[in-house]
Amino acid sequence: MPRASIRGWVAGPPSGNLPGGPIRMRGRWGGMLALILAAHLAGATAPRPLPTAVAPLGANLERFAYPYPVHWFDSGSLRMAYMDVAPTAPANGRVAVLLHGKNFCAATWGDTARALAAQGYRVIVPDQIGFCKSSKPVGFQYSFAALATLTRDLLAHAGVQRAVLVGHSTGGMLAIRYALLCPAQTEALVLVNPLGLNDTLAEGVPYAPLDRLLVEEAKTDAASIKAYQLRNYYHGAWRPDYDRWVAMLAGQYASADGDTVRDAQARLSDIIETQPVAAELGRLMVPVTLLIGQADVTAFRASSAPEALRPRIRTVPQAAETAAGTIPGARLVRLDGLGHAPQVEAPARFQAALFDALKEH
């Protein structure tokens, strides 16, 4: 899920209002206390604050360990990192490619990759250009077509001719674009809470130019990342194991070369808002399963829209209901009680649903 404008991408940030009325507090600590009290009254587990100092990990996550060895694919001046996980059970001859979201990296697919390998899959898990360990070139013309083409070339480099693509959040948009551009190389799509199934600009979200996105990125830190994830991904219930992923993201921003990350993320936010795939879903010619956490409240940049228009801007689960009827032969699997990142929130339950989807394809 996109990271820029973390306070503004959903239908509104957690407020300081309680049943008895608004809390009147000032400053950073007042806002934090309001959030914790609101979560407590809602029956949620309040998150523990992160340490004040976030460890700088480098703009390319040079100091963050991945669960499997990192390989490299070079395309001109661009360099993509990826993990290539061999089957740990008798090989079934299939390849699964896991595509991360905007607030994620290849590393966050570790549990899923391990489970797929145990089912006989070869698993390729790339970091896209602009993300995580891969290049963040200055002035690069980001587009989903460009990222899909680079992914195609990486797979050819790895000797993969055809694969199942599992795309999460922004990675779901990329998976759809890949399937539209490279249908012969796409065995099937499994889309996990994908963005882009609705055109949020058409629904009332005002376009945010790059300079505004850069200003928003400048405000991103560990506290804002964690607050956003608490609301959208985990619907108010935090577990200590989620802190690793907050530290991973915040560690890029906190690095000496963090402005490189901010610039790349702002440019990636631009393509998410301007290149939805909603109008092209009917052109998909490969099997598609939608795995949708129903507690996901993500609605891309909805809080930047006029208040009267916000109810028109659909959340991911709402958009998925329409998309399932538009994509030829699509199968919709509703994961009740799970949020935007079911593969992180409930790995065993997610993996069972994923294996069922792959059996259908």
C-alpha distance (Angstrom), angle and dihedral (degrees) to the residues before:
residue distance angle dihedral
M1 . . .
P2 3.79 . .
R3 3.68 118.7 .
A4 3.81 104.8 -161.9
S5 3.80 116.8 99.1
I6 3.78 90.2 14.0
R7 3.78 91.1 -179.9
G8 3.77 92.7 51.2
W9 3.78 110.6 45.4
V10 3.75 99.8 82.9
A11 3.75 133.4 54.9
G12 3.79 88.8 -81.0
P13 3.80 138.8 -39.2
P14 3.79 122.6 -93.5
S15 3.79 105.9 -75.3
G16 3.74 130.4 -141.4
N17 3.81 91.1 -123.4
L18 3.76 119.1 119.9
P19 3.81 129.0 -175.3
G20 3.80 90.2 -90.6
G21 3.79 93.7 53.6
P22 3.79 138.7 -80.8
I23 3.75 120.6 -31.9
R24 3.79 111.7 -122.0
M25 3.77 104.8 -146.4
R26 3.71 131.8 139.7
G27 3.75 134.4 -145.1
R28 3.74 134.5 13.8
W29 3.79 96.0 -54.7
G30 3.78 92.7 50.1
G31 3.79 91.0 54.0
M32 3.79 91.8 47.5
L33 3.80 92.3 49.6
A34 3.80 90.6 49.0
L35 3.79 90.8 53.4
I36 3.80 92.8 48.7
L37 3.81 93.0 47.8
A38 3.80 92.1 47.8
A39 3.80 91.1 50.2
H40 3.79 90.8 48.5
L41 3.78 93.1 52.2
A42 3.79 89.7 48.5
G43 3.79 89.4 57.2
A44 3.81 93.8 -107.5
T45 3.76 129.5 138.0
A46 3.80 106.8 -109.9
P47 3.80 113.3 -129.6
R48 3.76 119.5 -113.9
P49 3.80 111.1 -119.2
L50 3.78 115.9 -103.3
P51 3.79 118.5 -118.3
T52 3.80 111.6 -81.4
A53 3.79 91.5 -120.4
V54 3.80 115.0 62.8
A55 3.79 114.6 -156.7
P56 3.83 110.3 -116.7
L57 3.80 106.9 -124.0
G58 3.81 100.1 -179.7
A59 3.78 128.8 -100.0
N60 3.80 88.1 -89.3
L61 3.81 94.8 41.1
E62 3.77 91.0 -108.8
R63 3.80 89.8 161.4
F64 3.80 98.8 44.5
A65 3.80 118.7 93.1
Y66 3.80 120.6 -135.5
P67 3.82 121.6 -148.4
Y68 3.83 93.0 -117.3
P69 3.82 134.3 30.2
V70 3.80 113.9 -74.2
H71 3.80 119.2 -124.7
W72 3.78 127.2 -167.7
F73 3.79 135.6 -132.9
D74 3.81 117.3 -167.6
S75 3.80 121.6 -157.9
G76 3.77 109.3 176.3
S77 3.79 106.5 -59.9
L78 3.81 92.3 -15.6
R79 3.79 123.5 96.0
M80 3.79 124.4 -165.4
A81 3.79 123.5 -164.7
Y82 3.79 119.4 -147.7
M83 3.77 142.5 165.4
D84 3.79 119.6 -130.8
V85 3.80 109.7 -161.1
A86 3.80 117.7 -167.9
P87 3.81 121.3 -144.3
T88 3.79 113.7 -89.3
A89 3.83 91.1 -163.2
P90 3.80 127.1 48.1
A91 3.80 105.4 -54.3
N92 3.80 114.8 -104.5
G93 3.81 93.4 -161.8
R94 3.81 93.9 -114.5
V95 3.81 129.6 118.0
A96 3.81 123.9 -149.5
V97 3.81 118.7 -160.8
L98 3.81 114.5 -160.4
L99 3.82 115.9 -153.9
H100 3.81 117.0 -163.1
G101 3.80 129.0 -141.8
K102 3.78 127.7 -117.9
N103 3.80 95.9 -91.9
F104 3.78 91.3 44.3
C105 3.79 141.8 66.4
A106 3.79 136.1 -152.3
A107 3.81 87.6 -91.8
T108 3.81 92.1 66.6
W109 3.82 88.6 64.9
G110 3.83 90.7 61.8
D111 3.81 97.1 110.2
T112 3.80 92.2 44.4
A113 3.80 92.9 48.4
R114 3.79 90.9 50.4
A115 3.81 91.9 50.2
L116 3.81 93.2 48.0
A117 3.81 92.0 48.5
A118 3.81 87.9 53.1
Q119 3.81 87.2 56.7
G120 3.81 92.1 54.9
Y121 3.81 99.5 -96.2
R122 3.76 126.3 136.8
V123 3.81 103.9 -134.4
I124 3.81 126.1 -153.2
V125 3.80 115.9 -169.3
P126 3.83 115.8 -178.0
D127 3.77 132.7 -172.8
Q128 3.79 105.4 -135.4
I129 3.79 121.6 -128.7
G130 3.82 107.5 -82.8
F131 3.80 93.2 30.5
C132 3.78 139.7 93.4
K133 3.83 113.3 -45.7
S134 3.82 96.2 -0.9
S135 3.81 128.4 92.5
K136 3.80 121.1 -73.2
P137 3.81 100.4 -162.2
V138 3.79 118.5 -163.6
G139 3.79 111.5 -114.8
F140 3.81 95.1 7.4
Q141 3.82 113.3 160.8
Y142 3.79 100.2 -124.7
S143 3.79 118.1 -156.3
F144 3.77 134.7 147.5
A145 3.79 88.5 -117.4
A146 3.81 89.7 56.5
L147 3.81 92.7 48.0
A148 3.81 91.5 46.1
T149 3.80 91.4 50.6
L150 3.79 91.7 49.7
T151 3.80 89.9 49.0
R152 3.82 89.6 51.1
D153 3.81 90.3 51.3
L154 3.81 92.2 47.1
L155 3.81 90.4 53.1
A156 3.80 91.0 49.0
H157 3.81 88.0 50.6
A158 3.83 88.3 52.7
G159 3.81 91.4 49.4
V160 3.80 95.6 -109.6
Q161 3.79 115.4 144.0
R162 3.82 100.3 173.9
A163 3.78 133.2 11.7
V164 3.78 147.7 168.5
L165 3.80 109.6 -111.6
V166 3.79 118.6 -145.4
G167 3.79 107.4 -168.3
H168 3.81 125.5 -175.2
S169 3.82 124.6 -161.4
T170 3.83 106.7 -43.9
G171 3.80 86.0 7.0
G172 3.79 86.8 62.5
M173 3.81 90.2 59.1
L174 3.79 88.5 49.7
A175 3.81 92.5 48.6
I176 3.80 90.9 53.4
R177 3.80 92.0 48.8
Y178 3.80 89.7 48.4
A179 3.81 91.6 51.9
L180 3.80 91.1 49.2
L181 3.81 92.3 49.9
C182 3.81 98.0 36.8
P183 3.81 109.2 27.0
A184 3.80 93.8 153.0
Q185 3.82 90.4 57.9
T186 3.81 93.9 46.2
E187 3.80 117.0 87.0
A188 3.81 94.8 178.8
L189 3.80 143.4 -33.7
V190 3.79 128.0 -121.8
L191 3.80 108.4 -171.6
V192 3.80 117.0 -162.1
N193 3.82 112.9 -161.7
P194 3.81 90.9 -38.7
L195 3.77 124.7 -165.7
G196 3.79 121.3 -138.6
L197 3.81 97.5 53.0
N198 3.81 87.4 116.0
D199 3.80 130.4 35.6
T200 3.79 102.3 -120.0
L201 3.82 93.3 -173.3
A202 3.80 89.1 57.5
E203 3.81 89.5 48.2
G204 3.80 92.9 56.3
V205 3.81 110.1 -81.0
P206 3.83 108.7 134.8
Y207 3.79 116.5 -125.8
A208 3.81 112.7 -101.6
P209 3.82 112.0 -148.1
L210 3.77 120.4 -140.0
D211 3.79 95.4 -99.6
R212 3.80 90.4 57.7
L213 3.80 91.7 47.5
L214 3.81 89.3 51.8
V215 3.80 90.7 52.8
E216 3.79 89.7 51.2
E217 3.81 92.0 48.2
A218 3.80 89.5 53.8
K219 3.82 88.2 64.2
T220 3.80 95.4 52.1
D221 3.79 115.2 113.5
A222 3.79 139.9 142.0
A223 3.80 93.6 -77.8
S224 3.81 94.8 51.7
I225 3.82 92.1 43.8
K226 3.77 91.6 51.6
A227 3.80 94.4 45.8
Y228 3.80 90.9 50.8
Q229 3.78 93.6 48.0
L230 3.80 92.2 46.7
R231 3.79 90.5 58.0
N232 3.79 102.5 37.2
Y233 3.77 107.7 27.3
Y234 3.78 103.3 32.1
H235 3.84 103.2 22.4
G236 3.78 94.9 -131.1
A237 3.82 101.7 -41.9
W238 3.80 116.3 105.6
R239 3.81 127.5 -166.8
P240 3.81 125.0 -165.3
D241 3.81 92.0 -120.3
Y242 3.82 89.6 66.0
D243 3.83 90.1 65.5
R244 3.81 90.8 76.0
W245 3.80 91.2 64.4
V246 3.80 93.1 47.2
A247 3.81 89.7 51.0
M248 3.82 89.8 48.7
L249 3.79 92.6 56.2
A250 3.79 97.3 37.6
G251 3.81 90.8 47.5
Q252 3.79 90.5 63.8
Y253 3.80 92.7 52.0
A254 3.81 92.2 44.8
S255 3.80 93.2 56.2
A256 3.79 124.7 103.3
D257 3.80 88.6 -109.6
G258 3.80 93.2 44.3
D259 3.81 92.3 123.8
T260 3.82 87.4 70.5
V261 3.79 88.0 59.9
R262 3.79 93.1 46.4
D263 3.80 92.3 51.6
A264 3.80 93.0 48.5
Q265 3.79 93.1 46.9
A266 3.80 92.8 49.5
R267 3.80 90.6 51.8
L268 3.78 90.6 48.1
S269 3.80 90.2 51.2
D270 3.79 87.9 55.7
I271 3.80 93.4 58.1
I272 3.79 91.6 46.8
E273 3.79 91.7 56.2
T274 3.82 95.7 40.8
Q275 3.82 104.0 36.5
P276 3.83 108.2 52.0
V277 3.80 116.4 161.9
A278 3.81 96.1 -145.4
A279 3.81 95.4 109.0
E280 3.82 92.7 51.4
L281 3.79 102.2 47.9
G282 3.79 92.1 102.4
R283 3.81 89.9 62.0
L284 3.80 94.4 63.2
M285 3.79 109.9 117.4
V286 3.82 100.2 -178.4
P287 3.81 130.7 80.9
V288 3.81 111.3 -84.0
T289 3.80 132.4 -165.1
L290 3.80 121.8 -175.0
L291 3.83 114.6 -152.2
I292 3.79 104.5 -167.7
G293 3.80 127.7 -176.8
Q294 3.79 101.9 -143.5
A295 3.82 95.8 -151.7
D296 3.82 91.0 63.2
V297 3.82 110.8 121.2
T298 3.79 95.5 -179.2
A299 3.80 112.4 139.2
F300 3.78 108.3 164.7
R301 3.83 110.4 -108.6
A302 3.80 91.4 -28.4
S303 3.81 94.3 149.1
S304 3.81 90.1 63.7
A305 3.81 89.9 64.0
P306 3.81 123.3 89.7
E307 3.78 108.1 -83.1
A308 3.79 93.1 -117.0
L309 3.82 90.6 58.3
R310 3.79 98.9 46.4
P311 3.82 96.1 89.8
R312 3.82 88.1 60.6
I313 3.80 92.9 59.0
R314 3.76 105.7 90.7
T315 3.76 125.4 -137.7
V316 3.80 120.0 -129.9
P317 3.84 94.1 -95.7
Q318 3.80 91.2 48.2
A319 3.80 92.7 49.5
A320 3.81 90.6 46.5
E321 3.81 91.3 59.3
T322 3.81 90.4 59.7
A323 3.81 93.8 39.7
A324 3.80 92.0 54.3
G325 3.79 89.0 61.8
T326 3.81 93.0 46.0
I327 3.81 101.1 47.7
P328 3.82 108.8 80.0
G329 3.81 109.3 -108.2
A330 3.81 94.3 -9.2
R331 3.79 120.0 168.6
L332 3.82 118.0 -146.2
V333 3.81 118.9 -155.2
R334 3.81 114.2 -172.0
L335 3.81 114.8 -151.9
D336 3.78 102.2 -158.2
G337 3.78 117.1 -147.8
L338 3.80 95.7 13.6
G339 3.80 126.6 111.9
H340 3.78 136.9 -147.2
A341 3.81 96.5 -53.4
P342 3.82 107.6 42.3
Q343 3.81 92.3 161.1
V344 3.83 88.6 63.6
E345 3.79 98.9 34.2
A346 3.81 98.6 48.4
P347 3.82 109.7 8.4
A348 3.81 97.9 174.4
R349 3.79 93.9 47.9
F350 3.79 91.9 45.0
Q351 3.78 92.9 48.1
A352 3.80 91.6 51.6
A353 3.81 89.9 53.4
L354 3.81 90.8 45.7
F355 3.82 93.0 51.4
D356 3.80 90.2 49.2
A357 3.82 89.7 52.0
L358 3.80 92.3 49.3
K359 3.81 91.0 50.7
E360 3.80 88.4 56.4
H361 3.80 89.8 54.3
